[in-house]
Amino acid sequence: MSSWLGRVSTSSQAQFAATALVSGAVVAGAIFGYQAVRRQERVKDLKSGIPDTGGDKVEVKLTDFGAAKPSSGLSKEDERSAALAARAQRGDYDDELILEQLARNRVFLTDAGLQKLRSAFIIVVGAGGVGSHCTAALARSGVSYIRLIDFDQVTLSSLNRHAVATLADVGTPKVSCLKKRLQQITPWVHFDLKNELFSPIAADTLLAPWDGRKPDFIVDAIDNIDSKVALLEYCHKNNLPVISSMGAGCKSDPTRIFIGDISASTEDPLSRSTRRRLRALGISSGIPVVYSTEKPGPGKAQLLPLPEEEFAKGSVGDLGVLPDFRVRILPVLGTMPAVFGYAVANHVILQITGYPNEYVPAKGREKMYDGILAQLQGSEEKLARATTEGEDAQGLKLGVSVSDVGYVVEEVFRGKSVVSRVSTRLALVRWRKPEGSTIELGVEGQKSSKVRLSDLVCMTKEEAVVHEREVLKGSKTPEELYDREMVEYTEARIEEEIGYEKYR
């Protein structure tokens, strides 16, 4: 009996094992079968996404720019966007929706300022990295009439810095790409496209009024020196408001980007070349520019010389895509053209709306700071002899460094004289006549001036001489020498610095 039960038990275990094996095989087969079907479906989807060059499809050769020619048709999304833009530009678009989209700018600029911006006509010459970001910012901010001028097309290398271009836009004109993409964001904006190179011959046509209205502002975002100089010369001679972007190539430090007059721009080969060419035409200043004070250095990107094999191909001028156009391309970090473009757009917006602004001059003025410190040293030595009997002030030490001078001049007084707001030939001088001796003799053998940063104000050298004579050595107070507005402004700057002294 026991042996029979053992055989039955053993047989049952074998059956369970066999059943498990069969079940596992069935499950594994089902899984592998499912994976095979999914793989086939993915392969089928992938193949279906490859354009068919047979049948009614026509193979298209690459353009001279190395890109595919644009398709004649629009995607369904582009068609819907174009239709909506056409309606909006006919006035068939709720103005409340536009104001809601521009709500943040409306609060910042006020209704009056936003209305000026919405009715403005801006011309942007150059629709590459700088120009595309500038245009996008202007459209998003409310500008409703924009003319775009650029002969070039979107290439793959454009995508590292272009504001809105996608792979689908490669091979299409940059001006068309900007219009198509921005109308998906701001359909009410009217675009006037000029797909051509700016030149002196075409200037009258390209910069002509739009429906009888002259441009409120012109943006120079050109990276070709001949076209840039021609545009700036035309604007200057015809009294057209313009701002120019200098070179973003080979730049990497956004903290060294400034807005100022072209005469003050430094450390920028494009700016230097533009200045020299304009000066030869009788234009030395009066054009605002966005520029970088970043200096080239070891390890930084730079324009390499043209290889000898390129010269062997013929005249260097024949190597460009157009006559007299650039042959070599500067290395560009994709983020920098965007910073330049937004700085340009910001300037245009502030100027059109009348928003108050006061740019800080470029801080690459170390030599000037050294001169100001030397002048302050001499001024304090004179005061020491006048306020301390028997003191020759030799070896007087100041608790003020060159960096302190830069801080007071640039940050406290915005790089300008408190008297005339002039930004050249600056000096630092005490604001009020000191009481008692100005020397600290607490340490044996050491003479130190008691002057603090909050005692100083910024003036021109000529104004400082008058101030010393009338206030520091004379009997007048600042209130007796200057008008109330100037005194209140200066006192406000000093009070602000006293509040910041705890952070220094």
C-alpha positions as CSV (number, residue, x, y, z in Angstrom):
1,M,0.0,0.0,0.0
2,S,2.7,2.4,1.0
3,S,4.7,1.8,-2.2
4,W,1.6,2.5,-4.3
5,L,1.0,5.8,-2.6
6,G,4.7,6.7,-3.1
7,R,4.4,5.9,-6.8
8,V,1.2,8.0,-7.1
9,S,2.9,10.9,-5.2
10,T,6.0,10.8,-7.4
11,S,3.8,10.7,-10.5
12,S,1.8,13.7,-9.3
13,Q,5.0,15.7,-8.7
14,A,6.2,14.9,-12.2
15,Q,2.8,16.0,-13.6
16,F,3.1,19.3,-11.7
17,A,6.6,19.9,-13.1
18,A,5.5,19.1,-16.6
19,T,2.5,21.4,-16.3
20,A,4.8,24.2,-15.0
21,L,7.2,23.7,-17.9
22,V,4.5,23.8,-20.5
23,S,2.8,26.9,-18.9
24,G,6.2,28.7,-18.8
25,A,6.8,27.8,-22.4
26,V,3.4,29.1,-23.4
27,V,3.9,32.4,-21.5
28,A,7.3,32.9,-22.9
29,G,6.1,32.3,-26.4
30,A,3.3,34.8,-25.9
31,I,5.7,37.4,-24.6
32,F,8.2,36.8,-27.4
33,G,5.4,36.9,-29.9
34,Y,4.1,40.2,-28.5
35,Q,7.6,41.7,-28.6
36,A,8.0,40.6,-32.2
37,V,4.7,42.2,-33.2
38,R,5.6,45.4,-31.5
39,R,9.0,45.5,-33.1
40,Q,7.4,45.0,-36.5
41,E,5.0,47.9,-35.8
42,R,7.8,50.2,-34.7
43,V,9.8,49.3,-37.9
44,K,6.7,49.9,-39.9
45,D,6.1,53.3,-38.2
46,L,9.8,54.3,-38.8
47,K,9.6,53.4,-42.5
48,S,6.4,55.2,-43.0
49,G,8.1,58.4,-41.7
50,I,10.8,58.3,-44.4
51,P,9.7,60.4,-47.4
52,D,9.0,58.4,-50.6
53,T,11.0,59.7,-53.5
54,G,9.1,57.6,-56.0
55,G,5.7,58.0,-57.6
56,D,4.6,61.6,-57.7
57,K,7.4,62.7,-55.4
58,V,10.2,64.7,-56.9
59,E,13.8,64.7,-55.7
60,V,15.0,68.1,-54.8
61,K,18.6,69.3,-55.1
62,L,20.3,71.2,-52.3
63,T,20.5,75.0,-52.5
64,D,23.8,76.8,-52.8
65,F,23.6,77.2,-48.9
66,G,23.7,73.4,-48.5
67,A,20.1,73.1,-47.4
68,A,16.9,71.6,-48.8
69,K,14.7,74.0,-50.8
70,P,11.5,74.9,-48.9
71,S,8.4,72.9,-49.6
72,S,5.7,74.8,-51.4
73,G,3.0,73.6,-48.9
74,L,2.4,74.4,-45.3
75,S,1.6,72.0,-42.5
76,K,-1.9,72.0,-41.1
77,E,-0.7,73.8,-38.0
78,D,1.0,76.5,-40.1
79,E,-2.1,76.8,-42.3
80,R,-4.3,77.4,-39.2
81,S,-1.8,79.9,-37.9
82,A,-1.6,81.8,-41.2
83,A,-5.4,81.9,-41.4
84,L,-5.7,83.2,-37.8
85,A,-3.0,85.9,-38.5
86,A,-4.9,87.0,-41.7
87,R,-8.1,87.4,-39.7
88,A,-6.3,89.2,-36.8
89,Q,-4.6,91.7,-39.2
90,R,-8.0,92.5,-40.8
91,G,-9.2,93.4,-37.3
92,D,-11.1,90.2,-36.7
93,Y,-9.4,89.5,-33.3
94,D,-10.7,90.5,-29.9
95,D,-8.6,93.4,-28.6
96,E,-9.2,92.2,-25.0
97,L,-7.3,89.0,-25.8
98,I,-4.4,91.1,-27.1
99,L,-4.4,93.2,-23.9
100,E,-4.5,90.1,-21.7
101,Q,-1.5,88.7,-23.6
102,L,0.3,92.0,-23.0
103,A,-0.9,92.5,-19.5
104,R,2.5,92.4,-17.8
105,N,3.9,95.0,-20.2
106,R,0.7,97.1,-19.9
107,V,1.2,97.3,-16.1
108,F,4.9,98.1,-16.5
109,L,4.7,100.7,-19.3
110,T,1.2,102.1,-18.5
111,D,-1.7,102.2,-21.0
112,A,-0.2,105.2,-22.7
113,G,3.3,103.6,-23.1
114,L,1.8,100.3,-24.4
115,Q,-0.3,102.2,-26.9
116,K,2.8,103.9,-28.3
117,L,4.5,100.5,-28.6
118,R,1.5,98.9,-30.3
119,S,1.4,101.6,-32.9
120,A,5.1,101.7,-33.5
121,F,6.7,100.8,-36.8
122,I,10.1,99.1,-36.4
123,I,12.6,98.0,-39.1
124,V,15.0,95.2,-38.2
125,V,17.9,94.7,-40.6
126,G,19.4,91.3,-40.1
127,A,17.3,88.3,-39.0
128,G,20.1,86.0,-37.7
129,G,21.0,85.4,-34.0
130,V,20.8,89.0,-32.8
131,G,18.0,90.1,-35.1
132,S,15.7,87.1,-34.5
133,H,15.8,87.5,-30.7
134,C,15.3,91.2,-31.0
135,T,12.3,90.8,-33.3
136,A,10.8,88.1,-31.1
137,A,11.1,90.4,-28.1
138,L,9.5,93.3,-29.9
139,A,6.6,91.3,-31.2
140,R,6.0,89.7,-27.8
141,S,6.1,93.1,-26.2
142,G,3.4,94.7,-28.4
143,V,5.0,96.2,-31.5
144,S,2.5,95.7,-34.3
145,Y,4.4,96.8,-37.4
146,I,7.7,95.2,-38.2
147,R,9.7,95.2,-41.4
148,L,12.3,92.5,-41.7
149,I,15.3,92.8,-44.0
150,D,17.7,89.9,-44.7
151,F,18.9,88.1,-47.8
152,D,20.0,84.9,-46.0
153,Q,18.4,81.5,-45.3
154,V,18.2,79.3,-42.2
155,T,20.9,76.6,-42.2
156,L,21.6,73.9,-39.7
157,S,24.3,76.0,-38.1
158,S,21.8,78.8,-37.5
159,L,19.9,76.7,-35.0
160,N,22.4,77.2,-32.2
161,R,21.4,80.9,-31.9
162,H,18.3,81.6,-33.8
163,A,15.3,82.6,-31.7
164,V,12.5,80.6,-33.3
165,A,13.8,78.5,-36.3
166,T,13.3,74.7,-36.3
167,L,14.6,71.9,-38.4
168,A,11.6,72.3,-40.6
169,D,12.7,75.9,-41.4
170,V,16.2,74.9,-42.7
171,G,16.6,76.2,-46.3
172,T,13.8,78.8,-46.0
173,P,14.4,82.6,-45.9
174,K,15.1,83.9,-42.4
175,V,12.6,86.7,-42.7
176,S,9.8,84.2,-43.7
177,C,10.8,81.9,-40.8
178,L,10.5,84.7,-38.3
179,K,7.1,85.8,-39.7
180,K,5.7,82.2,-39.7
181,R,6.8,81.4,-36.2
182,L,6.0,84.7,-34.5
183,Q,2.5,84.8,-36.1
184,Q,1.8,81.7,-34.1
185,I,2.5,83.7,-30.9
186,T,1.3,87.2,-31.9
187,P,-1.1,86.8,-34.9
188,W,-2.0,90.5,-34.9
189,V,1.5,91.7,-35.8
190,H,1.9,93.0,-39.4
191,F,5.1,91.9,-41.0
192,D,6.6,93.4,-44.2
193,L,9.3,91.0,-45.5
194,K,12.3,92.1,-47.6
195,N,14.3,89.0,-48.6
196,E,17.3,90.9,-49.9
197,L,20.7,92.2,-48.9
198,F,20.8,95.8,-47.5
199,S,22.9,98.1,-49.8
200,P,23.2,101.9,-50.3
201,I,21.5,101.6,-53.7
202,A,18.4,99.9,-52.1
203,A,18.4,102.0,-48.9
204,D,15.6,104.4,-50.0
205,T,13.3,101.5,-50.9
206,L,14.1,99.2,-47.9
207,L,13.8,102.0,-45.3
208,A,10.9,103.7,-47.0
209,P,7.7,104.6,-45.0
210,W,5.0,102.0,-44.6
211,D,1.6,103.3,-45.6
212,G,3.0,106.8,-45.3
213,R,4.6,106.4,-41.9
214,K,8.3,106.7,-41.3
215,P,10.0,104.1,-39.1
216,D,10.0,104.9,-35.4
217,F,13.2,103.0,-34.9
218,I,15.7,101.0,-37.0
219,V,17.7,98.1,-35.6
220,D,21.0,97.3,-37.1
221,A,21.7,93.5,-36.6
222,I,24.0,93.1,-39.6
223,D,27.3,91.3,-39.2
224,N,28.8,92.5,-42.6
225,I,30.9,95.6,-42.2
226,D,30.0,97.2,-45.6
227,S,26.2,96.8,-45.1
228,K,26.4,97.9,-41.5
229,V,28.3,101.2,-42.3
230,A,26.0,101.9,-45.2
231,L,22.9,101.5,-43.0
232,L,24.3,103.6,-40.1
233,E,25.4,106.4,-42.5
234,Y,22.0,106.5,-44.1
235,C,20.2,106.7,-40.8
236,H,22.5,109.3,-39.3
237,K,22.2,111.6,-42.4
238,N,18.5,111.1,-42.6
239,N,17.8,111.6,-38.9
240,L,16.3,108.1,-38.5
241,P,16.5,106.7,-34.9
242,V,18.8,103.7,-35.0
243,I,20.6,101.4,-32.6
244,S,23.4,99.1,-33.7
245,S,24.5,95.7,-32.3
246,M,28.3,95.3,-32.4
247,G,30.0,91.9,-32.5
248,A,28.7,89.0,-30.4
249,G,31.2,86.6,-32.0
250,C,34.0,85.3,-29.7
251,K,32.2,86.8,-26.7
252,S,31.3,84.7,-23.6
253,D,30.8,87.2,-20.6
254,P,27.3,88.7,-20.5
255,T,28.3,90.9,-17.6
256,R,30.5,93.0,-19.9
257,I,27.8,94.0,-22.4
258,F,26.9,97.7,-22.3
259,I,24.8,100.2,-24.2
260,G,26.4,103.5,-25.0
261,D,27.6,105.8,-27.8
262,I,29.6,104.2,-30.6
263,S,32.5,106.5,-29.6
264,A,32.8,104.8,-26.3
265,S,32.7,101.2,-27.5
266,T,35.9,99.3,-26.9
267,E,37.5,95.8,-27.2
268,D,35.4,94.9,-30.2
269,P,36.9,94.5,-33.7
270,L,33.5,95.0,-35.4
271,S,32.9,98.2,-33.4
272,R,36.4,99.4,-34.1
273,S,36.1,98.9,-37.8
274,T,32.7,100.4,-37.9
275,R,33.9,103.5,-36.0
276,R,36.9,104.0,-38.3
277,R,34.7,103.7,-41.4
278,L,32.1,106.1,-40.0
279,R,34.7,108.6,-38.9
280,A,36.0,108.7,-42.4
281,L,32.5,109.6,-43.5
282,G,32.3,112.4,-41.0
283,I,30.4,110.5,-38.3
284,S,32.2,110.1,-34.9
285,S,29.4,109.9,-32.4
286,G,25.6,110.0,-32.0
287,I,24.8,106.4,-32.7
288,P,23.8,104.2,-29.7
289,V,25.3,100.7,-29.8
290,V,25.2,97.5,-27.8
291,Y,28.8,96.3,-27.3
292,S,31.0,94.1,-25.1
293,T,34.1,95.2,-23.3
294,E,35.3,91.6,-23.0
295,K,39.0,91.3,-24.0
296,P,40.4,88.4,-26.0
297,G,42.8,86.1,-24.1
298,P,44.6,82.8,-24.1
299,G,42.2,79.9,-24.5
300,K,39.3,82.1,-25.7
301,A,37.7,81.7,-29.2
302,Q,39.2,83.8,-31.9
303,L,38.9,84.3,-35.7
304,L,41.4,82.1,-37.4
305,P,43.3,83.1,-40.5
306,L,42.0,81.9,-43.8
307,P,43.8,78.7,-44.8
308,E,46.3,78.9,-47.7
309,E,44.2,76.4,-49.7
310,E,41.3,78.8,-49.7
311,F,43.6,81.5,-51.3
312,A,44.6,79.0,-53.9
313,K,41.0,78.8,-55.0
314,G,41.1,82.3,-56.3
315,S,40.5,85.8,-55.1
316,V,39.4,86.0,-51.5
317,G,36.5,88.2,-52.6
318,D,35.3,85.5,-54.9
319,L,35.0,82.9,-52.0
320,G,31.9,84.5,-50.4
321,V,28.3,83.8,-51.2
322,L,27.9,87.4,-52.4
323,P,30.3,90.0,-53.7
324,D,32.2,91.9,-50.8
325,F,30.5,89.7,-48.3
326,R,32.1,87.9,-45.3
327,V,34.4,84.9,-46.1
328,R,35.2,83.8,-42.6
329,I,32.7,83.1,-39.9
330,L,33.3,84.1,-36.3
331,P,32.9,81.4,-33.6
332,V,29.7,82.2,-31.8
333,L,28.5,80.9,-28.4
334,G,24.7,80.5,-29.0
335,T,23.7,82.4,-25.8
336,M,25.5,85.7,-26.6
337,P,23.5,86.8,-29.7
338,A,20.4,86.4,-27.6
339,V,21.7,88.7,-24.9
340,F,22.7,91.3,-27.5
341,G,19.3,91.0,-29.2
342,Y,17.3,91.5,-26.0
343,A,19.5,94.5,-25.0
344,V,18.7,96.1,-28.4
345,A,15.0,95.4,-28.1
346,N,15.0,96.7,-24.5
347,H,16.5,100.0,-25.7
348,V,14.0,100.3,-28.5
349,I,11.0,99.7,-26.1
350,L,12.3,102.2,-23.6
351,Q,12.9,104.9,-26.2
352,I,9.5,104.5,-27.9
353,T,7.5,104.4,-24.7
354,G,9.5,107.2,-23.1
355,Y,10.3,105.0,-20.1
356,P,13.0,106.7,-17.9
357,N,16.4,105.0,-18.1
358,E,20.0,105.9,-17.3
359,Y,22.6,103.5,-18.6
360,V,25.8,102.9,-16.5
361,P,28.8,103.6,-18.7
362,A,31.2,100.7,-19.5
363,K,33.3,99.8,-16.5
364,G,36.5,99.2,-18.5
365,R,38.0,102.5,-17.2
366,E,40.7,101.3,-14.8
367,K,43.1,104.0,-15.9
368,M,40.5,106.7,-15.2
369,Y,40.0,105.3,-11.7
370,D,43.8,105.4,-11.1
371,G,43.8,109.1,-12.1
372,I,40.8,109.8,-9.8
373,L,42.5,108.1,-6.9
374,A,45.7,110.2,-7.4
375,Q,43.6,113.4,-7.6
376,L,41.8,112.4,-4.4
377,Q,45.1,111.8,-2.7
378,G,46.3,115.3,-3.6
379,S,43.0,116.8,-2.4
380,E,43.2,115.1,1.0
381,E,46.8,116.1,1.5
382,K,45.8,119.8,0.9
383,L,42.9,119.5,3.4
384,A,45.2,117.8,5.9
385,R,47.6,120.8,5.8
386,A,44.7,123.2,6.1
387,T,42.9,121.5,9.0
388,T,45.9,120.3,11.0
389,E,48.4,122.9,12.3
390,G,52.0,122.1,11.6
391,E,51.1,119.1,9.4
392,D,53.0,118.6,6.1
393,A,50.8,115.5,5.2
394,Q,53.7,113.6,3.7
395,G,53.0,109.9,3.6
396,L,49.3,110.4,4.1
397,K,47.4,107.1,3.6
398,L,43.9,106.8,2.2
399,G,41.5,104.1,3.2
400,V,40.2,104.2,-0.4
401,S,41.3,101.7,-3.1
402,V,41.0,101.8,-6.9
403,S,38.1,99.4,-6.7
404,D,36.4,101.8,-4.2
405,V,36.8,104.6,-6.6
406,G,35.1,102.5,-9.3
407,Y,32.3,101.6,-7.0
408,V,31.6,105.2,-6.0
409,V,31.8,106.6,-9.5
410,E,29.8,103.9,-11.3
411,E,27.4,102.5,-8.7
412,V,26.7,105.4,-6.4
413,F,26.8,108.3,-8.9
414,R,26.0,106.3,-12.1
415,G,29.3,107.3,-13.8
416,K,28.3,111.0,-14.0
417,S,28.9,114.3,-12.3
418,V,26.3,115.3,-9.8
419,V,26.5,118.9,-11.1
420,S,26.4,118.6,-14.9
421,R,25.7,114.9,-15.5
422,V,28.9,114.8,-17.6
423,S,30.6,111.4,-17.7
424,T,34.2,112.5,-18.7
425,R,37.1,114.0,-16.8
426,L,35.6,112.9,-13.5
427,A,37.0,113.5,-10.0
428,L,35.9,112.6,-6.4
429,V,35.8,115.4,-3.8
430,R,34.3,115.8,-0.3
431,W,30.7,117.0,-0.4
432,R,30.9,119.1,2.9
433,K,33.6,120.9,4.7
434,P,35.1,118.7,7.4
435,E,35.0,119.7,11.0
436,G,38.4,119.6,12.7
437,S,41.4,117.7,11.6
438,T,41.0,115.3,8.7
439,I,44.0,113.2,9.8
440,E,43.9,110.1,12.1
441,L,47.1,109.9,14.2
442,G,46.1,107.0,16.5
443,V,49.0,104.8,15.3
444,E,52.4,106.0,15.9
445,G,54.3,106.8,12.7
446,Q,51.2,106.5,10.6
447,K,49.1,109.2,9.1
448,S,45.6,108.2,7.8
449,S,42.9,110.3,6.2
450,K,39.5,110.1,7.9
451,V,37.6,110.3,4.6
452,R,34.9,107.8,4.0
453,L,33.2,106.8,0.8
454,S,30.0,108.4,2.0
455,D,31.8,111.7,2.3
456,L,32.6,111.8,-1.5
457,V,30.7,113.0,-4.5
458,C,31.5,112.7,-8.2
459,M,32.2,115.9,-10.3
460,T,34.2,116.9,-13.3
461,K,37.8,118.1,-12.5
462,E,36.8,121.6,-13.3
463,E,33.7,121.5,-11.0
464,A,35.8,119.9,-8.2
465,V,38.3,122.8,-8.3
466,V,35.4,125.3,-7.8
467,H,33.9,123.1,-5.1
468,E,37.1,122.9,-3.2
469,R,37.6,126.7,-3.4
470,E,34.1,127.7,-2.4
471,V,33.1,124.9,0.0
472,L,36.1,123.0,1.4
473,K,38.4,126.0,1.7
474,G,35.8,128.8,1.6
475,S,32.8,129.7,3.7
476,K,29.9,128.5,1.5
477,T,27.7,125.4,2.0
478,P,26.6,123.2,-0.9
479,E,23.1,124.6,-0.4
480,E,24.4,128.1,-1.0
481,L,26.5,127.1,-4.1
482,Y,24.0,124.8,-5.9
483,D,20.3,124.7,-6.7
484,R,17.9,122.7,-4.5
485,E,17.3,119.9,-7.1
486,M,21.0,119.2,-7.4
487,V,21.5,119.2,-3.6
488,E,18.6,116.8,-3.1
489,Y,19.8,114.5,-5.7
490,T,23.3,114.4,-4.2
491,E,22.0,113.9,-0.7
492,A,19.8,111.0,-1.9
493,R,22.8,109.3,-3.5
494,I,24.8,109.7,-0.3
495,E,22.0,108.4,2.0
496,E,21.7,105.4,-0.3
497,E,25.4,104.7,0.1
498,I,25.2,105.0,3.9
499,G,22.5,102.4,3.8
500,Y,24.8,100.1,1.7
501,E,27.9,100.6,3.8
502,K,26.9,97.7,6.1
503,Y,27.2,95.3,3.2
504,R,30.7,96.4,2.2
